[in-house]
Amino acid sequence: RNIDRKHRKRISEKDQSLSDEKRDLLKIVRSLMFEDTIIAVSTPLGFGGLGVIRLSGKQSLSIAKIIFKPKNKKNSFPPRKTILGNLYDIKHNEIFEEAYLTFFPAPKSYTTEDVIEFSCHGSPVILEEVVRQGIKAGARHASPGEFTLRAFLGGRIDILQAEAINDLIHASSLKQVKISYNQMEGALSRKIIKLRSQIVQILSQTEASIEFPDEGLKISKHIIANTIEKAEQTIDILVKSYDLGKTLAEGVALAITGRSNVGKSTLFNTLLDQERAIVTPHPGTTRDYLRENFKIKDSLFNLVDMAGLDNSSHPAEKEGINRGEKIAASADGILLVLDSSQKASPEDYRLIRKYRNQKIILLHNKCDLPSKMDIKKTIKLGSGMPHLEISALNRTNIEKLKEQIQSLFVCNEIKGNEIILHL
């Protein structure tokens, strides 16, 4: 046991030395790049009731004292207390805005540095002027993401938490917000650390049993196999969670394809609930592809309307068809639209055969008109692919279609918030 403890300690010391090297490297990088004080607007561009400007660095408080004067008689800047004051034009010593200031001293701040936050009226002119005055007083304009980079280099957050902050800001659904928030708080990081710890422990015990065979340090093969199996299961769940994570963060690429004039653009507009694509009764109206996002529940879809996949002699249509085929080949899912008011053509059958091995929904459009198509034959050729009769124009069965899209193209098996949003 003593030898086993010593061996594990030695491995731990190796890990610690690597961590020390990383910390030293980060200190060097920090000393070279982040000794200056940065300033930037932290709220989105545009007009609003409030806007926030953030300062971070050693000179934050001294710069704030140059451009901001408290209204209280003490002229003090107590930590984590919001104080009311005026912002000044340094050159002319003129007040141009009334604002609140909050001081967050290092290391208990977002960046682990001294941080000042100004809350002003949300006018772009005012916010830009505050930044300009801060730069005059000795700050420099922050690069995109530099506040979070400083938080990472300061050891306040790890790389997974840094990515989670970005995901939280750009979240397209409440579900993604909850997942990103939990990861920002370290849920995914803790899971990875625990997994790594289990693997390191079993590795140290295995190495100890090999290096000291006469000391009775043998480890059960069953324990090794069981630990590895559990680790594999955890990793497998995380890998599979990416299918759901991608639909939340990036969206599912969904291509609407079929022959010309079968109603693809009408379906495109109907799913978007807007007249995005031009619709005419003439074949070949859509010659290039259109791409728009839409949501079903919490899932994001990148919907693509493309040129009809017919034979064409026109150069523009040919190029549109080539682009459409490439998009359909790489799409996460396909909506193959047929015109059930017409007899199925050889091209319809060719498209069914071409895409039947992909994730696809076969749609018999224009069900509001008398049917001339042998629908059963097309379904049989599709080898059991999901199918639905719709009228994109009259919205018949469109809600059922959305349910099918959600069910077929979105993974809903993963539970919890430890979901991989990016590779």
Stockholm file with secondary structure:
# STOCKHOLM 1.0

chainA/1-423         RNIDRKHRKRISEKDQSLSDEKRDLLKIVRSLMFEDTIIAVSTPLGFGGLGVIRLSGKQSLSIAKIIFKPKNKKNSFPPRKTILGNLYDIKHNEIFEEAYLTFFPAPKSYTTEDVIEFSCHGSPVILEEVVRQGIKAGARHASPGEFTLRAFLGGRIDILQAEAINDLIHASSLKQVKISYNQMEGALSRKIIKLRSQIVQILSQTEASIEFPDEGLKISKHIIANTIEKAEQTIDILVKSYDLGKTLAEGVALAITGRSNVGKSTLFNTLLDQERAIVTPHPGTTRDYLRENFKIKDSLFNLVDMAGLDNSSHPAEKEGINRGEKIAASADGILLVLDSSQKASPEDYRLIRKYRNQKIILLHNKCDLPSKMDIKKTIKLGSGMPHLEISALNRTNIEKLKEQIQSLFVCNEIKGNEIILHL
#=GR chainA/1-423 SS CHHHHHHHHHHHHHHHHHHHHHHHHHHHHHHHHSSSCEEEECSCSSCEEEEEEEEESTTHHHHHHHHEEESSTTCCCCBTCCEEEEEEETTTTEEEEEEEEEEECTTSSSSSSCEEEEEEEECHHHHHHHHHHHHHTTCEECCTTHHHHHHHHTTSSCHHHHHHHHHHHTCSSHHHHHHHHHHHTTHHHHHHHHHHHHHHHHHHHHHHHHHCGGGTCCCCHHHHHHHHHHHHHHHHHHHHHHHHHHHHHTCEEEEEEESTTSSHHHHHHHHHTSCCSCCCSSTTCCCSCEEEEEEETTEEEEEEECCCCSCCCSHHHHHHHHHHHHHHHHCSEEEEEEETTSCCCHHHHHHHHHHTTSSEEEEEECTTSCCCSCHHHHHHHTTTCCEEECBTTTTBTHHHHHHHHHHHHSCCCCCSSCCCCCC
#=GC SS_cons         CHHHHHHHHHHHHHHHHHHHHHHHHHHHHHHHHSSSCEEEECSCSSCEEEEEEEEESTTHHHHHHHHEEESSTTCCCCBTCCEEEEEEETTTTEEEEEEEEEEECTTSSSSSSCEEEEEEEECHHHHHHHHHHHHHTTCEECCTTHHHHHHHHTTSSCHHHHHHHHHHHTCSSHHHHHHHHHHHTTHHHHHHHHHHHHHHHHHHHHHHHHHCGGGTCCCCHHHHHHHHHHHHHHHHHHHHHHHHHHHHHTCEEEEEEESTTSSHHHHHHHHHTSCCSCCCSSTTCCCSCEEEEEEETTEEEEEEECCCCSCCCSHHHHHHHHHHHHHHHHCSEEEEEEETTSCCCHHHHHHHHHHTTSSEEEEEECTTSCCCSCHHHHHHHTTTCCEEECBTTTTBTHHHHHHHHHHHHSCCCCCSSCCCCCC
//
